[in-house]
Amino acid sequence: MSAERMEQLKSILELDPKNTFAHYALGIEYSTAGETDSALREFRASLKLDANYANAFYMGALALQQADRSDEARQWLQDGIACANRIGNRHAESKMQELLDDLES
């Protein structure tokens, strides 16, 4: 994790709290640092701003999987697959289905 990158993203969010991508990117930084709950907070913020931000579901599920929280990861993936299907994002849908299949095997 780059502390400098996290500070840059936080600064962006201070100026523009509705920046969906900055929330998402900060979530990735927290996830990389193993700070799952902080990561999920940022992914949820992305989804609150844009309910169709399918990548946030995927990255949230990955963070949960890495934290051995498989049941929660499954729910994020199911919600993400529904989102991706709704918006026609077949690539995101297939990536999430693949991860869900891995979790269920």
N, C-alpha and C positions, 0 to 999 in steps of 0.2 A: 504494500500500500504506500502510496505517496502522500505524505502529510501535506505537501505543497498542493497537490491536486485536490485533496479534500478541502483545503482552505479556499482554493480558487472557486470550487463548486459552491461552497457555503456563501462566499461573497456574491456570486451570481444570484443565488437564491435570496439573499438579503435585498438585492436590487430588484429582482423579479421573482417573487415567490410562486408565480404561476408558470415557471419554466419547467415544463414536463420533462424535457431531456436532462436538465440539471438534476432533478430529483432522481431520475433513473440512473444517471451516471454516478451520483453520490451513493445510491443503493449498491451499485456494483463495487465501489470502493470499500464500503462497509462490509460487504459480503467477502471480498478478498481478504479483509482484515479479520474475518471470523466473527464479526459483530452482527449476528443474524437478525436480532430484533431491530437494530438500527437500520439494517438493510431493508427489512420488510416495511418499516415505517416509510422509507423513501419510495419503495415500489408502490405502496398503497397511495402515497401522495401523487405519484404519476398517474395511477389509475383513477384517482378522484378527479384529476384535471382532464383526463382523457380515458374514458372507460374502454376504448378500443386499442389501447397501447399493449398489444399482445406480448411484446417482448418482456414487459414488466412481470407478467404472469410466469413466463419461462424462467427468468432470472430469480424470481422469488422462490420458485420451486427448487431450483438448483441450490440456493442458499439453505433452504430447509433440508434438502437431501444431505448436504455436507454436514449439517448439524444433527444428523440422525433423527430428523423429525418427519419421517416418511408419510404418516397419515396426513399431516398438514400439507406436505408437498403434493400428495395425490389430489387434495382439494384444489390447490392452486392450479394444478395441471388440468383438472376437469373444467374449472372455470375458464382457464386460458384457452383450452380447446374449443369451448363454446364461443368464446370471443372471436377466436381466429376463424371459426366456421361462419360466424355471423358477418364478419367483414370480408370474407373470401380470401384470407391469407393462408393459402394451402401450405406454404413452406413452414410457417410458424406452427400450424396445426400438426404437420407431420413430425416436426422436431419434438413437440410436446407429447404427442402420442408415443413416440419412441422412448422418451424418458419415462412416461407413465408405464409402458410395457416393462421397462427395466425394473421399475420399482415393484411391480406386481409379480415379478418372476423370482 
